[in-house]
């Protein structure tokens, strides 16, 4: 155990030498020291916001678990806020307002920080609109950056200031600070309107289609603005092998930026050298009136076709595996491909649909295959799943 002093408090770091990033060799203490180094900039991204604890007790190469409720055994100086859910349940979630609390959260095994878009003093009205740009497999990084520029234009045209950052993974984030006047449903509606308008302006580049098998290019994910959704905050380290960081940028830096350049090793020096591009975000809270007016002009978004019972598929999709762990699901996919080599040869990258599905406290994985590029006569039928995991059992 190692004790460190942060913000005038003593924080106990258990197992400081535990390796969190095996390929990069970074330990838990390295992770804590990173968050100390980026300090106030990281704290701005979570300050006063309840957060879901995404814990990696065995490092980033093992599955994490999600913890909404703050641990019962916690220091008296850890703040909480009570969130209520449609199920009728509630949870006291951790709220960080100083760096000691942040270090305590990281010691629990949290690699990235996942705050809600609300502050603890008003849990009903978000102050952030978040756009998550998620490329379908096979789509290049340049297309992601081009979509970010279109999202910026849409936000700017409707009275909001757009703030860009890398996601630290495959995608890109564009935020807007908003006045705390609208409930979650209206904020999500505004975000969906951004997605629809981005698709309208760049139809070959981006999509707002909700169903994964119907997407192309870059999906403009608006559902991150729904109640109970969280996004990795600014300066969060991500659970990828090279310890990339979700890094705020200026718009001048966006063209040609490379996500692999922003890591636990490089971002503290960048911040010390250039400062935080998002430092003044709170001074630019804007109105959703423009986007909500556009939503009325566009009319209701298209709804997915409904059959009797389950949703009627609009693509020839079959299910391959449901597994507790991703490698199990992918192994099942490889067995399926080995049985159907001619079909597998016709699949394009976007035809393999890999979904991380939120369970009670962890993520499980589903793999489906879209047979749209396989001639109808050659399409294999739905077969028993290669792996059939029941996350609710």
Phi, psi and omega in degrees: 000143179233133177257132177233150178262124181223129177051039178077007179239155175264122181248127179275126177253109180277142180049056184299335182269003178298130181281120180265322179245091186302320184286325179270343178082011183281137181261175177298320179295323175301319181295316178299316180297324176300310182294331172294319184293321180270352170026255188297328180294316177293321181295325179301327182287341184237354191304124176075007184254130170298147183224147171279135179270113177258103193254134178246079186294338183243021180091172190284349179271000173248159183293140175275173167232155184256136181228111177280317184283134175298141179305139181297322177268103181211155178299152180296341182269005174276123181272151178222161172224141183266118176257140180248144186240164184299333179294348185095350178276166176220164180211136172274111183257150182294141175234124180261129174233356174214170187287336176294317178297322178296316179297323178297319178296316180297323178298335178290353182104012177279122178270306175255163184250130189234079182274155172284161181276024179234161174262155185298336182275356175202091186278356184262344187232104179299153173242010176228137167254127188239126177247123181250116181266115189239104181287141173287158181306138180093351180272134185279161181298324180300325177292325177297314181293324177295321178295323177300320179295322178293318177300320177300315180299318181296314179297314181297318181296342182244027167086017181240149176268127182264136182237118185264148169206151171293152177277342187086358177232226184277341190252204185209148180243141171231121182251159168220131174281134182232156175294149182272073183236345189242142176286172183305317184300320180286324178295318177297320178299319178296318179294320177297326177294320174303312182299316181295322181287324175299316179296320180295321181282332183224066188296332179277350186256319191229161178219150172247009183297130185286318184283129190300322182290348180261000185275159171214162174061233183251121178279125177270095189279109180265346187285353175293354178262004177285159178301138177078008175264144178229157180226144177302130188277173178301133180073012173289133168285141181254155184276062175240156191306324183265016174056053177289158184239138173285102197247121174298141180232165163273160179293333176294334181276344188296311179299125177083000179292153180233124185298331181290350178281344186250101185227174175306327181282327190258332188292321179303318179293321178299315181296317180296326183280317191246348183082179183264115180298341182260011186302324185262015185304320184297343180278358188235040176291130184240182184258147174270001185304318182296315180292322180291327174293320177296323178301321178293322179295319182287335183083178182300141177292153179298139179262149178295140178301142180245137172255207174266125182081243183291160180300136177284125181291140174255358177229155179281080185255134173238155182262138184252314186204149167231120189222155178289327182236148185297320182295328175296316180296317181292325176296321176298320178299317180296323177295319178297316179299322180295330178280336183231063186297323181293322177291315181302326181292337181271349184287139171265162184308320183285352180280343178265113188257107180253117184244127167273115187253132181283120174265202181298316182219006183210172178263136169241171192234136177238137176237128175234161178233130175267117184268023186298334180264009178254128178308141188305321182292341183258002183284127177287152179283171171296127181246167172306141185296144176297321173224133184232078182273136177254104184290346183259002182287000000 
